[in-house]
Amino acid sequence: MTSKLLLTGKAGMIAMCLLSLSACSTLTETQQRVASGAAIGAAAGTAGTLLMGGCVACGAAIGGAVGAGTGYIIDQVQK
């Protein structure tokens, strides 16, 4: 039962990442970098907490916040 829920969660995360990246076409470059960073960070945070154990939602939220901040900083440095 647990492996079935885990597979559904991974498939859902992949679908959410693809959907969120497809919505980036009308955003500015800064918004695209922040959104991409947030999506990548959330995926990394989720994967990390799944592998290490812990609160998956917390890992996704923290990873998303760190990723969004990193995307913004990268955008500002490249300008």
Backbone hydrogen bonds, N-H to C=O, Kabsch-Sander energy under -0.5 kcal/mol:
donor,donor_aa,acceptor,acceptor_aa,energy
5,L,1,M,-1.9
6,L,2,T,-2.4
7,L,3,S,-2.2
8,T,4,K,-2.1
9,G,5,L,-2.3
10,K,6,L,-2.2
11,A,7,L,-2.6
12,G,8,T,-2.5
13,M,9,G,-2.2
14,I,10,K,-2.4
15,A,11,A,-2.3
16,M,12,G,-2.3
17,C,13,M,-2.4
18,L,14,I,-2.4
19,L,15,A,-2.4
20,S,16,M,-2.6
21,L,17,C,-2.2
22,S,18,L,-1.6
23,A,19,L,-0.8
23,A,20,S,-0.5
24,C,21,L,-1.2
25,S,22,S,-0.6
26,T,23,A,-0.6
27,L,24,C,-1.1
32,Q,28,T,-2.5
33,R,29,E,-2.4
34,V,30,T,-2.4
35,A,31,Q,-2.7
36,S,32,Q,-2.7
37,G,33,R,-2.4
38,A,34,V,-2.4
39,A,35,A,-2.4
40,I,36,S,-2.6
41,G,37,G,-2.8
42,A,38,A,-2.6
43,A,39,A,-2.1
44,A,40,I,-2.5
45,G,41,G,-2.9
46,T,42,A,-2.4
47,A,43,A,-2.6
48,G,44,A,-2.6
49,T,45,G,-2.1
50,L,46,T,-2.2
51,L,47,A,-2.2
52,M,48,G,-2.7
53,G,49,T,-1.9
56,V,54,G,-0.8
59,G,55,C,-2.3
60,A,56,V,-2.4
61,A,57,A,-2.5
62,I,58,C,-2.8
63,G,59,G,-2.5
64,G,60,A,-2.4
65,A,61,A,-2.2
66,V,62,I,-2.6
67,G,63,G,-2.6
68,A,64,G,-2.4
69,G,65,A,-2.3
70,T,66,V,-2.4
71,G,67,G,-2.5
72,Y,68,A,-2.1
73,I,69,G,-2.4
74,I,70,T,-2.6
75,D,71,G,-2.0
76,Q,72,Y,-2.4
77,V,73,I,-2.3
78,Q,74,I,-2.0
79,K,75,D,-0.7
